[in-house]
Amino acid sequence: MPEARVRKSDSHRCPECGAAFEVTYFDDRVGERALLPMSIARAACPACGHSRSVSLPAGAERTLLVELSEGSEADEGGGG
């Protein structure tokens, strides 16, 4: 039976408007695929639309979802 997919989440803060948001994605790297590199994707702030770079596992950009955080503290994340 295949494993259930688990959505992973990274917290970010928009450098433009300061809104906290979550970048979620599926990381399908298992077994030999776990050695696949990371890639850079663009994520737009859901509050102001400012785009920033985020680091994701290769292929995860197809499952990218960006949503405003609800009261959680966000770090600055990677990229800019």
N, C-alpha and C positions, 0 to 999 in steps of 0.2 A: 504494500500500500504506500503511495507517495506521501511525503511529509506535507503537512499543512503549511501554506505560505504565511510568513509572519511579516507584517509591515513594520519597518524600522523608522525611527524618527530622530531628527536632529533639530535642536533649537537654534534660532538665529535672531538677530536684531537688525532692523533696517538702518543703514548708516544715514539715510536721508531723512526719514520721519521719526525714527526711534521705535516703531511698532515691533513687538515681539511676534515671531511667527514660527511655525513648525514646518519643516520640509520632511515629508514622509515618502517612503519608497519600499519596494520589495527587493531584497538582496538574494538573488537566486544562485549565488556562488556556493556550491557544495562540492565536496570531493576535489577532483582535479580543477574544477572551475573556481575553487577558492583562491587559486593562485592568479586569477585574472587581475589586471591592474585597475586602479581607480581612474575615473574620468571626471572631467569638469563639465558641469551643466549650468545653465542660466535659470535662476528662479526669480520671479517678479514678486515684490512685496505686495501682499493682498490689500494693504491699506492705501499705498500711494503709487504702486506700479513700478517703483524703482527696481531695476534689474541688478542682480549680483551673481557672482560665481559661487557655486557650491560643489564640493567634492563628493562624488558618489561612486559606488562600485560600478565597474563597466557594465553597461546594459540596463542599469537601474533607472536611467533617465526616461525610459519608456513608461515607467510606473510612477513618475514624480507627481506629488500632490503638495501644494503649498496652502496653508491655512493659518489664520491669525491664532495666536496662543491665547488661552483663557487664564490669565493670572499667573502664569509660570514665568520664572526668571529665565531669560535667554542669554547665551553668551554671544560673543561677537562672531563666532563661526569662522570659516576660512574664506579666503578670497576677498574681493572687494569690488 
